[in-house]
Amino acid sequence: MMQSTYPLLNTINYPSDLRKLKECQLEQLCVELRQFLIDELSCNPGHFGSSLGVVELTVALHYVFETPHDRIVWDVGHQAYGHKILTGRRNVFKTNRKFNGISGFPSPKESQYDSFVAGHASTSISAGLGMSIADAMLGEKRQVIAVIGDGSLTGGLAFEGLNNASVSPNNLLIVLNDNNMSIDKNVGGLSQYLMEITTSRTYNRIRYKVYRAFEKIGLMNESKRKSLLRFSNSIKNLLIGGNQNIFESLSIRYFGQVDGHDVLQLVKILNDIKDFKGPKVLHIKTKKGKGFAPAENAATEWHAPGLFNKETGERIVNTTKGTKEPPLYQDVFGETLLELAKVNDKIVGVTPAMPTGCSMNILMKEMPDRAFDVGIAEGHAVTFSAGLAKEGLLPFCNVYSSFMQRAYDQVIHDVALQNLNVVFCLDRAGLVGADGPTHHGNFDLAYFRVVPNLTIASPINEEELRNMMYTAQLPNKGPFVIRYPRGNGVLVDWQTPMKELPIGKGVCLKEGKDIAVLSIGNIGNTVAKAIELLGSDSKKVAHYDMRFLKPIDEEMLHDIASKFKKVITVENGTIKGGLGSAVLEFFADNNYLLSVTRLGLPDEFIQHGSNDELFKMLRLDDQGIAQSLRLLV
């Protein structure tokens, strides 16, 4: 677009510039900011619908509050694109989510306006509460605003934060961005409650006047706050005959509902309530994808749509006409789960708010009574699955690898300790590309390997994934972890008959005489390409697909130790604690003296970029692995 398309936005380099505008200019600024997002994201894909839905809120917050001194804590960084554009990153927004570009999520390393990392959901209230209390203790006169939305209030951590906020002295402002959506449609009683929560213009008007009156005569100190809140709730009951809402029950002042797309109204109410003492909730209603009709009508599909035509709304699929491509691993999971459920009536599916993202929606469509979306609540998903398994069902609990970190205790205490037959399918294991360090699934091999009773498997291709899922649902298998990467597999014809795999047994893919390469998971395909790059030296290299990290194939390792003096392990997981560590431990425990080279993800948080760029940077692409092999042949 021409620069003149954004006459106001182009004058806003930082929020201090925004605050120089007249209130009557804010609506036009919102129009320009929304159009800028549509223009940029149509050709540089990212999270689309969420940020469109909070344009007016973003402008209002930075207009009313003195950021960066005042803190905005975003929950689910999908909402923060407009925030980034208004805080010094408009001219570099074209690098969003690109290698060496700006992050798709708030990052304090990137900007002082990003007050807290927000890659996972339901964190803003707890983080904001901590910041609010810390500022008070340190004598900082600072406002802290926690923006929670896109379904994040379904997460248990959000409830814990609310509960603590109700009893701790603080002035936290919680903005509840209620759009009835996370990525898929919100589920659960709280979602329904927010849809039905009773509001009264008369009640809100009278309560506002009461607060102002008390404030003028000095009755708004902390000791009087809860009694005044109870008094205002009595006013509500008299006026509308209803029970006080969940926030007021926790002694947190509630204001709402407010039209989240009326920027002038938002500015007014934020100015009205910002100086009120004690915790408070501003409940705004927004529409995900606001301002772009296709996104408004299909919010799930337009959460992160990829390339699209901004004029027609047509999504651009980058495939070669007539070419049949391997499927996404998530779709192999979804189709296979449905196949298994049709013949095993004990199978049920569980996912925390990601039915489309992990393809659990395939089972949901065909067997809606046997698939459960529990909301953004990973810990609950695991313990709920444990309860299902305890009574004889066989849950396939699908959780993104990085999100499973939030349910680690539940896996140990509620599943592994009782040796329950829950199948954990970890989608997005290993590097995930543009979502970056908050979403990379680096750690699951390492953090699960230490847990007793778990079987841990990782397929090299779609056929192995199907066979592992089939094996996991056979009787008496106990807790079973299957991890697989984001993106496409390698087999075009993947719907092969399923068969049982022997637990803890790997397979030799290629014979060799000098070096043994041990890989686990999809990265084994990259290893195979790397070996081919060696030319005539490839004859010296044997390649083993371990398939299982736990139990590891000890018979195979004994055989390898008797034949080779040089071993290389390769994994798409942290180099500390994973396959390489397991192999080293085995050789040390059995007094084998071998040269072992470990290739994997380094002990650091890895930036965002395409997977091709990241694997190349880390020397885990075919060229990098081939170079490591050349040093040994």
C-alpha positions as CSV (number, residue, x, y, z in Angstrom):
1,M,0.0,0.0,0.0
2,M,1.1,3.6,-0.6
3,Q,2.3,5.4,2.5
4,S,-0.5,8.0,2.1
5,T,-2.9,5.1,2.9
6,Y,-2.0,5.5,6.6
7,P,-1.8,9.3,7.2
8,L,-2.4,9.0,10.9
9,L,-0.7,5.7,11.5
10,N,2.5,6.9,9.8
11,T,2.8,9.6,12.4
12,I,2.7,7.1,15.3
13,N,6.2,5.8,16.1
14,Y,5.5,5.3,19.8
15,P,2.5,5.6,22.1
16,S,3.7,9.0,23.1
17,D,2.8,10.1,19.6
18,L,-0.6,8.4,19.9
19,R,-1.4,10.3,23.0
20,K,-0.9,13.6,21.1
21,L,-3.9,12.9,18.9
22,K,-7.4,14.3,19.6
23,E,-10.0,11.7,20.7
24,C,-11.9,12.4,17.6
25,Q,-9.0,11.1,15.5
26,L,-8.9,7.7,17.2
27,E,-11.6,6.0,15.1
28,Q,-9.7,6.9,11.9
29,L,-6.5,5.6,13.5
30,C,-8.3,2.3,14.2
31,V,-9.4,2.1,10.6
32,E,-5.8,2.5,9.4
33,L,-4.3,0.1,11.9
34,R,-6.8,-2.6,10.9
35,Q,-6.1,-2.0,7.2
36,F,-2.3,-2.1,7.9
37,L,-2.7,-5.5,9.6
38,I,-4.8,-6.9,6.7
39,D,-2.3,-5.5,4.1
40,E,0.7,-6.9,5.9
41,L,-0.7,-10.3,6.9
42,S,-2.1,-11.1,3.5
43,C,1.5,-11.4,2.2
44,N,3.4,-12.2,5.4
45,P,1.3,-14.8,7.2
46,G,0.8,-14.7,10.9
47,H,-2.0,-14.9,13.5
48,F,-4.7,-12.9,11.8
49,G,-8.1,-12.9,13.5
50,S,-7.0,-12.3,17.1
51,S,-5.2,-9.0,16.4
52,L,-8.0,-7.7,14.2
53,G,-10.4,-8.2,17.1
54,V,-8.5,-6.0,19.6
55,V,-7.5,-3.0,17.4
56,E,-9.8,-0.6,19.3
57,L,-8.7,-2.0,22.7
58,T,-5.0,-1.7,21.8
59,V,-5.4,2.0,20.7
60,A,-7.4,2.8,23.8
61,L,-5.0,1.2,26.2
62,H,-2.0,3.0,24.8
63,Y,-4.0,6.3,24.7
64,V,-5.1,6.2,28.3
65,F,-2.1,4.6,30.0
66,E,1.5,5.9,30.1
67,T,3.2,3.0,28.5
68,P,5.9,1.7,28.8
69,H,5.9,3.0,32.4
70,D,2.4,1.5,32.9
71,R,2.5,-2.2,32.0
72,I,0.2,-4.0,29.6
73,V,0.5,-7.8,30.1
74,W,-0.9,-9.6,27.1
75,D,-2.4,-13.1,27.4
76,V,-2.0,-15.1,24.3
77,G,0.5,-13.1,22.2
78,H,-1.8,-13.6,19.1
79,Q,-3.5,-10.4,20.2
80,A,-0.5,-8.2,20.2
81,Y,0.3,-7.4,16.6
82,G,-1.4,-4.0,16.8
83,H,0.5,-3.4,20.0
84,K,3.8,-4.1,18.2
85,I,2.9,-1.7,15.4
86,L,2.1,1.2,17.8
87,T,5.3,0.6,19.9
88,G,8.1,1.3,17.4
89,R,7.9,-1.8,15.2
90,R,5.7,-0.6,12.3
91,N,8.5,-0.3,9.8
92,V,9.9,-3.7,10.7
93,F,6.6,-5.5,11.0
94,K,7.3,-7.1,7.6
95,T,9.9,-9.2,9.4
96,N,7.3,-10.6,11.8
97,R,7.9,-14.3,12.5
98,K,10.7,-14.4,10.0
99,F,14.3,-15.6,10.7
100,N,16.2,-12.9,12.5
101,G,13.0,-10.7,12.4
102,I,10.7,-9.6,15.2
103,S,8.8,-12.3,17.2
104,G,5.2,-13.1,16.6
105,F,4.7,-12.9,20.4
106,P,5.5,-10.2,23.0
107,S,9.1,-10.4,24.0
108,P,10.8,-8.2,26.6
109,K,14.1,-8.8,24.9
110,E,12.7,-7.1,21.8
111,S,11.0,-4.0,23.3
112,Q,10.4,-2.3,26.7
113,Y,6.8,-2.1,25.8
114,D,6.5,-5.9,25.9
115,S,6.3,-6.4,29.6
116,F,6.0,-10.2,29.7
117,V,6.4,-13.1,27.4
118,A,3.1,-14.4,26.2
119,G,3.4,-17.6,24.2
120,H,1.2,-19.8,26.3
121,A,-2.3,-18.9,27.6
122,S,-3.8,-18.0,30.9
123,T,-0.7,-16.3,32.4
124,S,-1.6,-12.6,32.3
125,I,-3.5,-12.3,35.6
126,S,-0.9,-14.1,37.7
127,A,2.0,-12.2,36.1
128,G,0.1,-8.9,36.2
129,L,-0.8,-9.4,39.9
130,G,2.9,-10.1,40.7
131,M,4.0,-7.0,38.9
132,S,1.3,-4.9,40.6
133,I,2.2,-6.0,44.1
134,A,6.0,-5.7,43.3
135,D,5.5,-2.1,42.1
136,A,3.6,-1.2,45.2
137,M,6.2,-2.7,47.5
138,L,9.0,-0.8,45.6
139,G,7.1,2.5,45.7
140,E,6.4,2.6,41.9
141,K,3.3,4.5,41.0
142,R,2.5,2.3,38.0
143,Q,-0.7,0.9,36.5
144,V,-0.7,-2.7,35.5
145,I,-3.3,-4.0,33.0
146,A,-3.7,-7.7,32.2
147,V,-5.5,-8.4,28.9
148,I,-6.9,-11.9,28.9
149,G,-8.9,-13.3,26.0
150,D,-9.2,-15.8,23.2
151,G,-10.4,-18.4,25.7
152,S,-7.6,-18.0,28.1
153,L,-9.9,-17.7,31.1
154,T,-10.7,-21.4,30.8
155,G,-7.2,-22.2,32.0
156,G,-6.7,-23.1,35.6
157,L,-3.9,-20.7,36.1
158,A,-6.2,-17.8,35.3
159,F,-8.6,-18.9,38.1
160,E,-5.7,-19.2,40.5
161,G,-4.7,-15.7,39.7
162,L,-8.2,-14.4,40.2
163,N,-8.5,-16.1,43.5
164,N,-5.2,-14.6,44.7
165,A,-6.0,-11.1,43.3
166,S,-9.2,-11.1,45.4
167,V,-7.3,-11.3,48.7
168,S,-4.0,-9.5,47.9
169,P,-3.7,-5.7,48.1
170,N,-3.4,-4.6,44.5
171,N,-4.8,-2.3,41.8
172,L,-4.7,-4.7,38.9
173,L,-7.0,-4.0,36.0
174,I,-8.1,-7.1,34.2
175,V,-9.5,-6.6,30.7
176,L,-11.5,-9.6,29.7
177,N,-11.6,-9.7,25.9
178,D,-14.6,-11.9,25.4
179,N,-14.9,-13.1,21.8
180,N,-16.2,-16.6,22.6
181,M,-13.2,-18.0,20.8
182,S,-9.8,-19.4,21.4
183,I,-8.6,-21.0,18.2
184,D,-11.6,-23.2,18.0
185,K,-14.9,-22.2,19.6
186,N,-14.8,-21.8,23.4
187,V,-16.2,-24.7,25.4
188,G,-17.3,-25.1,29.0
189,G,-19.5,-23.6,31.6
190,L,-17.5,-20.4,32.0
191,S,-17.9,-19.6,28.3
192,Q,-21.6,-20.1,28.5
193,Y,-21.6,-18.0,31.7
194,L,-19.9,-15.1,30.0
195,M,-22.5,-15.2,27.2
196,E,-25.3,-15.0,29.7
197,I,-23.8,-12.7,32.4
198,T,-26.4,-10.2,33.4
199,T,-25.6,-6.5,33.0
200,S,-27.7,-3.5,33.7
201,R,-27.1,0.0,32.4
202,T,-29.0,1.4,35.4
203,Y,-26.9,-0.7,37.8
204,N,-23.6,0.3,36.2
205,R,-24.6,4.0,36.1
206,I,-25.7,4.1,39.7
207,R,-22.7,2.1,40.9
208,Y,-20.3,4.4,39.1
209,K,-21.9,7.4,40.7
210,V,-21.7,5.7,44.1
211,Y,-17.9,5.0,43.6
212,R,-17.3,8.6,42.6
213,A,-19.2,10.0,45.6
214,F,-17.3,7.7,48.0
215,E,-14.0,8.7,46.3
216,K,-14.7,12.4,46.8
217,I,-15.3,12.0,50.6
218,G,-12.2,9.7,51.0
219,L,-13.9,6.3,51.5
220,M,-12.1,4.5,48.7
221,N,-9.2,3.2,50.9
222,E,-8.4,-0.5,51.0
223,S,-10.0,-1.2,54.4
224,K,-13.4,0.1,53.1
225,R,-13.1,-1.5,49.6
226,K,-14.7,-4.9,50.2
227,S,-17.6,-3.5,52.3
228,L,-18.3,-0.9,49.6
229,L,-18.2,-3.7,47.0
230,R,-20.7,-5.7,48.9
231,F,-22.9,-2.6,49.1
232,S,-22.7,-2.1,45.4
233,N,-23.7,-5.8,44.9
234,S,-26.7,-5.1,47.1
235,I,-27.7,-2.3,44.7
236,K,-27.4,-4.7,41.8
237,N,-29.6,-7.3,43.5
238,L,-32.2,-4.7,44.2
239,L,-32.2,-3.3,40.7
240,I,-32.1,-6.5,38.6
241,G,-32.9,-9.3,41.0
242,G,-29.9,-11.4,40.1
243,N,-27.0,-13.1,41.8
244,Q,-23.7,-11.3,41.8
245,N,-21.3,-12.5,39.1
246,I,-18.2,-14.6,39.7
247,F,-15.9,-11.7,39.8
248,E,-17.9,-9.8,42.4
249,S,-18.2,-13.0,44.4
250,L,-14.4,-12.8,44.6
251,S,-14.6,-9.1,45.7
252,I,-13.3,-8.0,42.4
253,R,-15.1,-5.0,40.9
254,Y,-16.8,-5.8,37.6
255,F,-17.5,-3.3,34.8
256,G,-19.3,-4.5,31.7
257,Q,-20.2,-5.6,29.2
258,V,-18.7,-2.9,27.0
259,D,-18.5,-2.8,23.2
260,G,-14.9,-3.6,22.5
261,H,-15.1,-2.0,19.0
262,D,-16.1,1.4,20.3
263,V,-12.8,3.1,20.8
264,L,-14.2,6.3,22.3
265,Q,-16.3,4.4,24.8
266,L,-13.3,2.3,25.8
267,V,-11.2,5.5,26.3
268,K,-13.9,7.0,28.5
269,I,-14.4,3.9,30.7
270,L,-10.7,3.3,31.0
271,N,-10.2,6.9,32.2
272,D,-13.1,6.5,34.6
273,I,-11.9,3.3,36.3
274,K,-8.1,3.4,36.0
275,D,-7.6,5.2,39.4
276,F,-10.1,3.0,41.3
277,K,-8.3,1.2,44.1
278,G,-8.3,-2.6,44.3
279,P,-8.6,-5.3,41.6
280,K,-11.2,-4.7,38.8
281,V,-12.4,-6.4,35.7
282,L,-13.5,-4.6,32.5
283,H,-15.5,-7.1,30.4
284,I,-15.5,-6.1,26.7
285,K,-17.2,-7.9,23.9
286,T,-15.3,-8.2,20.6
287,K,-15.5,-10.1,17.4
288,K,-12.4,-12.1,16.3
289,G,-11.4,-11.1,12.8
290,K,-13.3,-7.8,13.1
291,G,-13.2,-5.7,9.9
292,F,-12.5,-8.6,7.5
293,A,-15.7,-10.4,6.6
294,P,-14.2,-13.8,5.8
295,A,-12.4,-13.9,9.2
296,E,-15.5,-12.7,11.0
297,N,-17.5,-15.6,9.5
298,A,-14.9,-18.3,10.0
299,A,-12.7,-17.4,12.9
300,T,-11.1,-20.8,13.3
301,E,-10.0,-21.0,9.7
302,W,-8.7,-17.4,9.9
303,H,-6.8,-17.8,13.1
304,A,-3.6,-18.2,11.1
305,P,-4.7,-18.4,7.5
306,G,-1.4,-18.2,5.6
307,L,-1.2,-16.2,2.4
308,F,-4.5,-14.8,1.2
309,N,-6.0,-12.3,-1.3
310,K,-7.0,-9.3,0.8
311,E,-9.5,-8.1,-1.9
312,T,-11.4,-11.4,-2.3
313,G,-10.6,-13.3,0.9
314,E,-9.4,-16.3,-1.1
315,R,-6.7,-18.2,0.7
316,I,-3.6,-19.0,-1.4
317,V,-2.4,-22.6,-1.1
318,N,1.1,-23.0,-2.3
319,T,1.0,-26.4,-4.0
320,T,1.9,-27.6,-7.4
321,K,-1.2,-28.5,-9.4
322,G,-1.6,-32.2,-10.0
323,T,1.1,-33.1,-7.4
324,K,0.0,-35.3,-4.5
325,E,1.8,-34.3,-1.3
326,P,2.4,-36.2,1.9
327,P,-0.2,-35.4,4.5
328,L,0.3,-33.4,7.7
329,Y,1.3,-35.6,10.6
330,Q,-1.7,-34.2,12.5
331,D,-4.1,-35.4,9.8
332,V,-2.5,-38.8,9.9
333,F,-3.2,-38.8,13.7
334,G,-6.8,-37.7,13.2
335,E,-7.6,-40.2,10.4
336,T,-5.9,-43.0,12.2
337,L,-7.6,-42.3,15.5
338,L,-11.0,-42.4,13.8
339,E,-10.1,-45.8,12.2
340,L,-9.1,-47.2,15.5
341,A,-12.1,-45.8,17.3
342,K,-14.4,-47.6,14.8
343,V,-13.1,-51.0,15.9
344,N,-12.2,-50.3,19.5
345,D,-15.2,-48.9,21.4
346,K,-13.1,-48.0,24.4
347,I,-11.2,-45.3,22.6
348,V,-12.0,-41.6,23.3
349,G,-10.2,-38.5,22.3
350,V,-9.2,-35.6,24.6
351,T,-7.6,-32.3,23.6
352,P,-7.1,-28.9,25.4
353,A,-8.7,-26.4,23.0
354,M,-6.9,-27.6,19.9
355,P,-9.3,-29.9,18.0
356,T,-8.6,-28.3,14.6
357,G,-4.9,-27.8,15.3
358,C,-4.3,-31.4,16.1
359,S,-7.1,-32.8,13.9
360,M,-9.1,-34.2,16.7
361,N,-12.0,-32.6,14.9
362,I,-12.0,-35.6,12.6
363,L,-13.2,-37.8,15.4
364,M,-15.4,-35.1,16.8
365,K,-17.3,-34.9,13.5
366,E,-17.9,-38.6,13.2
367,M,-18.2,-39.5,16.9
368,P,-19.0,-36.4,18.8
369,D,-19.9,-38.3,22.0
370,R,-16.4,-39.8,22.1
371,A,-14.2,-36.7,21.7
372,F,-13.7,-34.0,24.4
373,D,-12.4,-30.5,24.0
374,V,-11.7,-29.5,27.6
375,G,-10.6,-25.9,26.9
376,I,-7.2,-24.3,27.5
377,A,-6.5,-26.6,30.4
378,E,-3.7,-29.0,29.8
379,G,-3.3,-30.2,33.4
380,H,-7.1,-31.0,33.5
381,A,-6.9,-32.7,30.1
382,V,-4.3,-35.2,31.5
383,T,-6.1,-35.9,34.8
384,F,-9.4,-36.1,33.1
385,S,-7.8,-38.7,30.8
386,A,-6.5,-40.5,33.9
387,G,-10.1,-40.7,35.2
388,L,-11.4,-42.0,31.9
389,A,-8.6,-44.7,31.9
390,K,-9.2,-45.7,35.5
391,E,-12.8,-46.7,34.7
392,G,-11.8,-48.7,31.6
393,L,-11.8,-46.3,28.7
394,L,-8.7,-45.7,26.5
395,P,-8.1,-42.0,26.0
396,F,-5.9,-40.6,23.3
397,C,-4.9,-37.3,24.8
398,N,-3.4,-35.0,22.2
399,V,-1.4,-32.0,23.5
400,Y,1.2,-29.9,21.7
401,S,4.6,-30.8,23.0
402,S,5.4,-27.3,24.5
403,F,2.0,-27.1,26.1
404,M,2.4,-30.5,27.7
405,Q,5.1,-28.9,29.9
406,R,2.2,-27.4,31.8
407,A,0.8,-30.8,32.7
408,Y,4.1,-32.5,33.8
409,D,3.0,-33.2,37.3
410,Q,-0.3,-34.6,36.2
411,V,1.5,-37.1,33.9
412,I,3.7,-38.2,36.8
413,H,1.2,-38.3,39.7
414,D,-2.1,-39.1,38.0
415,V,-1.1,-41.3,35.1
416,A,2.4,-42.9,35.4
417,L,2.2,-43.5,39.2
418,Q,-1.0,-45.5,38.6
419,N,0.3,-47.1,35.4
420,L,-2.9,-46.1,33.5
421,N,-3.3,-46.8,29.8
422,V,-3.4,-43.2,28.5
423,V,-1.9,-42.5,25.1
424,F,-0.3,-39.1,24.9
425,C,0.1,-37.9,21.3
426,L,2.5,-34.9,21.4
427,D,2.0,-32.8,18.3
428,R,4.5,-30.1,17.2
429,A,7.4,-32.0,18.8
430,G,10.9,-30.6,18.1
431,L,11.3,-27.3,16.2
432,V,8.0,-25.7,15.0
433,G,9.3,-22.8,12.9
434,A,7.8,-19.3,13.0
435,D,6.1,-19.6,16.4
436,G,9.6,-19.7,17.9
437,P,10.9,-20.4,21.4
438,T,7.5,-20.3,23.2
439,H,6.3,-23.1,21.0
440,H,9.3,-25.2,20.1
441,G,8.8,-28.8,21.5
442,N,12.5,-29.2,22.5
443,F,12.2,-30.9,25.8
444,D,9.6,-33.8,25.8
445,L,12.1,-36.6,25.2
446,A,14.3,-35.4,28.0
447,Y,11.6,-34.6,30.6
448,F,9.6,-37.8,30.0
449,R,12.5,-40.2,29.9
450,V,13.0,-39.9,33.6
451,V,9.4,-40.9,34.4
452,P,8.8,-44.6,35.4
453,N,6.2,-46.7,33.5
454,L,6.2,-44.5,30.4
455,T,6.7,-45.9,26.9
456,I,8.2,-43.2,24.7
457,A,8.1,-43.6,20.9
458,S,8.7,-41.4,17.9
459,P,7.9,-42.3,14.3
460,I,10.2,-41.8,11.3
461,N,7.2,-41.5,8.9
462,E,3.4,-41.8,8.7
463,E,3.3,-45.5,8.6
464,E,5.3,-45.8,11.8
465,L,2.9,-43.2,13.4
466,R,-0.1,-45.4,12.5
467,N,1.6,-48.5,13.8
468,M,2.6,-46.9,17.1
469,M,-1.0,-45.7,17.6
470,Y,-2.3,-49.2,16.9
471,T,0.3,-50.7,19.3
472,A,-0.6,-48.2,22.1
473,Q,-4.3,-49.1,22.1
474,L,-3.6,-52.8,22.5
475,P,-4.4,-54.3,26.0
476,N,-2.0,-53.7,28.9
477,K,0.3,-51.2,27.3
478,G,0.3,-48.7,30.2
479,P,1.0,-45.0,29.6
480,F,2.3,-44.4,26.1
481,V,3.9,-41.3,24.6
482,I,4.1,-40.8,20.9
483,R,5.8,-37.6,19.6
484,Y,5.8,-36.3,16.1
485,P,6.6,-33.0,14.4
486,R,4.6,-30.2,12.9
487,G,4.1,-30.2,9.1
488,N,4.1,-32.7,6.4
489,G,5.3,-36.3,6.5
490,V,7.3,-38.1,3.8
491,L,4.9,-40.8,2.4
492,V,2.3,-40.0,-0.3
493,D,0.7,-43.5,0.1
494,W,0.5,-43.6,3.9
495,Q,-2.8,-45.4,4.6
496,T,-1.2,-48.8,5.0
497,P,-2.6,-51.7,7.1
498,M,-1.7,-51.2,10.7
499,K,0.4,-53.7,12.7
500,E,1.8,-54.1,16.2
501,L,5.3,-53.0,16.8
502,P,7.5,-54.8,19.4
503,I,7.9,-52.4,22.3
504,G,11.4,-51.1,22.7
505,K,12.7,-52.4,19.5
506,G,14.4,-50.4,16.7
507,V,15.3,-51.3,13.2
508,C,18.4,-51.2,11.0
509,L,17.6,-49.0,7.9
510,K,21.0,-49.3,6.3
511,E,24.0,-51.5,6.9
512,G,27.5,-50.1,7.2
513,K,30.9,-51.0,8.5
514,D,32.6,-48.1,10.3
515,I,30.1,-45.7,11.8
516,A,26.6,-46.2,13.3
517,V,24.1,-43.4,13.2
518,L,21.2,-43.7,15.6
519,S,18.2,-41.5,15.0
520,I,14.8,-41.2,16.5
521,G,11.7,-39.7,14.8
522,N,11.2,-37.8,11.6
523,I,14.8,-36.4,11.5
524,G,15.8,-39.9,10.5
525,N,14.8,-39.0,6.9
526,T,17.2,-36.1,7.0
527,V,19.9,-38.5,8.2
528,A,19.2,-40.8,5.2
529,K,19.7,-37.8,2.9
530,A,22.9,-36.8,4.7
531,I,24.3,-40.3,4.2
532,E,23.6,-40.2,0.5
533,L,25.6,-37.0,0.3
534,L,28.7,-38.9,1.3
535,G,28.9,-40.6,-2.1
536,S,31.2,-43.7,-1.9
537,D,31.8,-43.1,1.8
538,S,28.1,-43.8,2.5
539,K,29.0,-47.5,2.5
540,K,30.9,-47.0,5.7
541,V,27.8,-45.7,7.5
542,A,25.1,-47.8,9.1
543,H,21.7,-46.2,10.0
544,Y,19.4,-47.3,12.8
545,D,15.9,-46.0,13.5
546,M,15.5,-46.4,17.3
547,R,11.7,-45.9,17.2
548,F,11.6,-46.1,21.1
549,L,13.5,-44.0,23.5
550,K,12.0,-45.9,26.5
551,P,12.5,-48.7,26.8
552,I,15.5,-48.3,24.5
553,D,16.6,-51.3,22.4
554,E,19.4,-52.7,24.6
555,E,19.9,-55.7,22.4
556,M,20.5,-53.5,19.4
557,L,22.9,-51.3,21.4
558,H,24.9,-54.3,22.5
559,D,25.1,-55.3,18.9
560,I,26.2,-51.8,17.8
561,A,28.8,-51.7,20.6
562,S,30.3,-55.0,19.4
563,K,30.6,-53.8,15.7
564,F,31.4,-50.1,15.8
565,K,33.9,-47.8,17.5
566,K,32.2,-44.6,16.3
567,V,28.5,-43.7,17.0
568,I,26.5,-40.6,16.2
569,T,23.1,-39.9,17.7
570,V,20.7,-37.5,16.0
571,E,17.5,-36.1,17.4
572,N,15.1,-33.2,17.0
573,G,15.1,-32.5,20.7
574,T,17.4,-31.1,23.3
575,I,20.8,-32.6,23.3
576,K,20.7,-32.8,27.1
577,G,18.7,-35.8,28.4
578,G,17.4,-37.2,25.2
579,L,18.5,-40.1,22.9
580,G,22.2,-39.2,23.0
581,S,22.2,-39.1,26.8
582,A,20.4,-42.4,26.9
583,V,22.9,-44.1,24.6
584,L,25.9,-42.7,26.5
585,E,24.4,-43.9,29.8
586,F,23.9,-47.4,28.3
587,F,27.5,-47.6,27.0
588,A,28.9,-46.3,30.3
589,D,26.8,-48.7,32.4
590,N,28.0,-51.6,30.3
591,N,31.7,-50.6,30.2
592,Y,31.8,-50.0,26.4
593,L,34.5,-47.5,25.3
594,L,33.2,-45.9,22.1
595,S,33.4,-42.5,20.5
596,V,29.9,-41.0,20.7
597,T,29.0,-37.8,18.9
598,R,25.6,-36.3,19.8
599,L,23.7,-34.1,17.4
600,G,20.5,-32.4,18.6
601,L,19.1,-29.0,19.7
602,P,21.5,-27.0,21.9
603,D,21.0,-26.0,25.5
604,E,19.4,-22.7,24.7
605,F,16.1,-21.2,23.6
606,I,16.1,-21.2,19.8
607,Q,14.7,-18.2,17.8
608,H,11.9,-18.3,15.3
609,G,12.2,-18.8,11.6
610,S,11.3,-21.4,9.0
611,N,12.4,-25.0,10.0
612,D,14.7,-25.1,7.0
613,E,16.5,-22.0,8.3
614,L,16.7,-23.2,11.8
615,F,17.9,-26.7,11.0
616,K,20.6,-25.1,8.7
617,M,21.6,-22.7,11.5
618,L,22.0,-25.6,13.9
619,R,23.8,-27.8,11.4
620,L,21.0,-30.4,11.6
621,D,20.0,-30.2,8.0
622,D,21.3,-32.9,5.6
623,Q,24.4,-30.8,4.7
624,G,25.2,-30.2,8.4
625,I,24.8,-33.8,9.4
626,A,26.8,-34.9,6.4
627,Q,29.6,-32.6,7.4
628,S,29.6,-34.2,10.9
629,L,29.8,-37.6,9.3
630,R,32.7,-36.6,7.1
631,L,34.7,-35.7,10.1
632,L,34.5,-39.4,11.2
633,V,34.6,-41.5,8.1
